[in-house]
């Protein structure tokens, strides 16, 4: 994967955003605000077990088709204000334009987030950024629908350039043409890349959208925490079956507590001397193995280049599909015998094959030197 080197943004440490909130950060609440009673009942039920939660609810819902439920609009902001008054929880909602920003600031909303569709449109992001100039409010940016790291980075940069230093990302999964068990493919490698590029950036995971159902929420939540994400956003409704949007992926406050209670919250480091010593030893072994691996790959590519020269001399095409299928079939079998997953072997050899094609194409395009 190609991604830029580190980017330096001006980011206030998450610990200074919400001193009273839990760690990991919890952002729980319904997909949409539907009525004042629904919002208050859900909030009070959540606050019993998560008093320091940030309560989320969508007010404006950008739907694919116009006849879908598109949110209650500005009246929902007054309901969120009441949630804050009656439970003490901070409140958050999604914004998609400058008007939303203005309405939220007037209503005293504590946290804002940009949705996936908005992140994918630089014009919309810039409009929001311009409306945020001079404002001190936490803003999270969800990943764009498509797995485009540059779009995600660009949105974060635009918001940060407007002076927002309490800025974070939300990983909600990506659209994929492949058939998977997820509503939106997690593509964890993109989140890891984002964290590598901006190490100080807080990242919250949204398992509800990734899963699109309630069965896998615990597994995805645990994986997110194991990957050192800073919090979870889970859609929670007092009566999910009656929800007006995304009913199939929302859970009750009781189920939320059950799931969260089963999660293991791990540390990012340990002061245990024996652990640190053993870890260093194992990492040294990894470094040696990596060096050996690259030496083997380099040797393979040297052979690939010689094959390219031989093909050129004999006027033979670069791509030999039967040979490629044979390699993949043999290495899948070898990999399985070595307890390596088939998906990993396929991805690895697709990269190797792409590089081999690139090298042999270079050989074919070389002009003969005149003597």
N, C-alpha and C positions, 0 to 999 in steps of 0.2 A: 504494500500500500504506500502510495506517495502522499506525504503530508508535510506541511511547512515545519521549519525549525521553531523553537520556542517563541511565543509571543508574550510580550510584557504588557499586561493590563493593570490599571490602577484599581485594586480590589481590596476592600475592607475585609479583614478576616471574619469568617462566619460567626465566630464566638462573640463578636461585638455587635452583630445584627440584632439578635434576640436573646439577651442574657438569660431570660427565664424559660426559654423553650427547651424541650428535651433534646438529648443527643442519642441516637440520630434524630435529625429534624423530622417531624411528622406533619404532613399536610393532608388532613382527612376531611371529607365532606362529600356531598352529592355532586354528580356530574352537573346538574342544573338546579338553580333555584326555581321551584315550581309554585310554592305558596308560602306565606309567612309561617303557617303552622308546620308544614313539612320541614322548613329550615330550622325553626326553633326546636322542634322535637328531635330532629337528627342531631343538632348541635349539643343539646343537653345530654343526650344519651352518650355521645362521644366523649364529652367533657368529664363524665363520671370516671373513666379510666385514663383519659388523656387530657388533663386540665391545662397543660401547656401546649396543646396542639394549635396549629394554624388552621383555621376552618376555611375550606375552599368551597366555592360554588360558582358555576357559570351563570352569568347574567345575560350576556349576548352570545348566542351560539351560531357560529358560522357553519351552516349545514350545506351539504352538497346540492340538495334540491329545495326549492322555495316553499314547498308545502309541508316540510318537516318542522318540528318544534324549534323555533329560532330564539328561544329564551324569553323571559318576561320583561327584559329591558330595565330601564333606570329604577323602576319601583323596587326591584330586587335589592338595590343598594340600601334602601331603608330597612329592609329585612335583615341584611347583613349587619347594619348598625345595631339593630336590636339584639342580634346574636352576640355581638361584642359586649353590649351592656349587661345582658343576662347571664353570660357564661364567663366573661373575662378573657375569652380566647381572641387572638388576633384573627383578622379576616382577610381573605385573598380572593381575587377574581381575575379573569382573562380580559385583556384589552386588545383591540385590533385597529384603533385609529385615535386621532387626537381628541375627538369628542369624548371617547371612552375615558381617556386620561383625565380630562377636565371634570367629568362627572364623578370619577372615583376619588379624585383629590378633594372635591367639595364634600363628599360623603365620608371622608376620613378612612378610606380603605387602607389597610396596613401594608399589603403585599400585592404586587401585580405580576402577571405572567403573559408572555406572548405565545399564542398557539402555533401549532406546526404549519398551518396554512399561511399565517402572517410571517413567520420566520422565512418562508420561501419566497417572499416578495420584498426585495430591497426598498422599493418605493414606500411600502407600508411601514417597514421598520424605520426608515428615515423620518417619516411623518411622526411616528411615535417618539423617536429620539428627540426631534425638535421640540415636541410638546413637553418633554421631560427636563429640558434645560433649566437649571436653577432649582430643581426638585431633589429632595433627599428621601428616597423611598426604595425599598428592596424590589428588584426586578429580576424575574427568572425568564429564560429564553428556552422554549422547547425546541427540540431538533426539528428540522424541516421534514416534510413527508418523505421525500426521496433521500437516499443515503449520500448527501452532498455535504461533506465536511466544510468546504469553503463557504457555503451559504450560512451554515451554523456559526462559523467563526466571524463572518462578516456582520451578522446580526449582533453578536456579542460586542464586536468592536464599535459598531454604530451607537449602541446604547451606552457603552463605556465612554465614548468620545463626547457624549452629551453631558457627562459629569456624574453619571450614576456609578458609584463605586461599590454599592451593595448589589452586586450582580452575580447571578448563578445560572446554571443550565439545568434543564429537565430532560432526561432521557425517556422518551415515550415510544421508542421503536420506529421502524421505517417501513414504508411500503415496499413490498417485494412481489415480483412476478412468479416466484417459486411457491409451490404449495407447501405450507408448513403448519405446525400446530398453533401458530400464533396469529393474532389479528394483525399485528405489526411486528416484523422481524426485529429482535433485539440488536443484532449486529454489534455485539459487545466490543469488537475490535475498534469501531469508530469512537466509542466512548473512551476507551483506553487511549486512543490517539489524541482525543481532545484533552484528556487529563495530562498527557505527555507534553502537549503544546503549551497548555496553560495550567501548570501544576497547582497554583493557588486558587483555581476556580472551583467553587462549591458545585457539586453535581447531585441532583436529586433524581431518583428513579421513579417512574410512573408505571408500575406493573399492570394496572388496570387496562391501559391502552395496549400494552405489549401483549397481554394474554387475550383480551377480548372475551374472557370468561372468568369464572370464579375458581375453577379447579386448580389452576397453576399459580395462583397468586403467591402462595407461601414459598414455592420453589424459586420463583423469579425474585421475590423480595429478599430471600436469603442470599441468592447469588449476587444481587446488587450490593448488599452489605459486605459480602466476602470480597467484592472488588473495591472496597473502601469508598463506596459512595456515601454522601453526607446525609442522606435522608430518603424518605419514601413518600410518595403521593398516591393515596389509595381512595378510590371513589366509594363513598359510604352513604347509604340511604336508609331512612327509617323503615321504608317498605319498598325494596328494590323491584318487586314484580309490578308495582304500579308506577315506576319511574317513567317519565316522558321522554327520556333520552338514555341510550346505553344501559338499558335495564339488565341486560345479560351479563354485564361485567361489574355491577355494583353489589356490595355486600352490606349486611346489617351491622350496626355498631357492635353487637354481640359477637358476630363472626370476625369482625376486625380485631377485637381484643383477643379472641382465640388464636388467630393467625399470628398476631404480633407477639403473643406470649410464647409461641413455639420457636421464634427466631432466636438465633445465637448472635449476640452483639460482640464482635471480636475487636481486639486492640490493633492499632497500626504498628505497634512495636512492643518489645518486651525487654525488661532490664535483667532478666534471668541470665546469669553469666554462662551457664552451661548451654542454654539455648543459643545464645549469640555465638559461642565458640563452634557449636555443631553446625549452625547455619552458615558461618563463614567457610567451614570446611567443605560443605556441600556446594556452596556457590563457587568455590575454587574448582571443584570437579566439573561443574557446569561450564565454567570458562574454558577449561581444557577440552571438554567435549565439543564446545562450539568452535574452537580453533581447528580441531580435527575435522569437524563437519565441513567447514569452509574450505579446508584443503582438499577434501574429497570432491566437493562441488566444483572447485577450480579445476581439478584434474578432469572431471567429467566434461566441463565446458571446453577444455583444450581438445579433447577427443571429438566433441561436437564440431568444432571449427575445422578439424582435419577432414571429417566426413563431408562438411560443406564444400571444402576445396575439391574433394574427390567427386562429388556430385556435379560440381561446375565443370570439371574436366571432361566428364562423361555426358554432359547435357541432360542431367536428371533433375526432376523437380525436388524442391526442398521438402514439401509435405508428402510423407509416405504414410497414409492413413492406417494401413494394415499393421505397419511396424509400431505406430503410436498406440493402437489398440492392444497390441501384444505387450508392449512395455507396461501400459496401465494395468492390464489384466494380471501380469506376473507380479507387479509390485503391490497390487491390492492383496494378492494371496500371501506374499511375503510379509506385508504389513500386518495382516490379520494374524499370522503365525507369531508375530512379535508383539501382539496385543495392542496394536495401533489402530485407531478407528478408520473406517473406510473413507469417511468424509475428510479426515486429515490427510490421508494419502492422496486422495483426488485433488485437494487444494494444492498440496505440495507439488505434485507432478504437473499440474496445470501451469504453475509458476515456472517450473523447470523447463517444460515444453515451450512456453512462450519465450523464455530467454534463449532457448536453443534455436527457435525459428528466427529470432532477432539476429543472433550471431551468424547464422547461415545466410540470411538475407544480406547482411553486410558483406559476406564473402562473395556472394553472387554479383553484387553491385560494384565490386572492386574492378577498376580498369587496369588492363595490362600496362605495365611500365614499358615505355619505349627505351630500347637499348641504344 
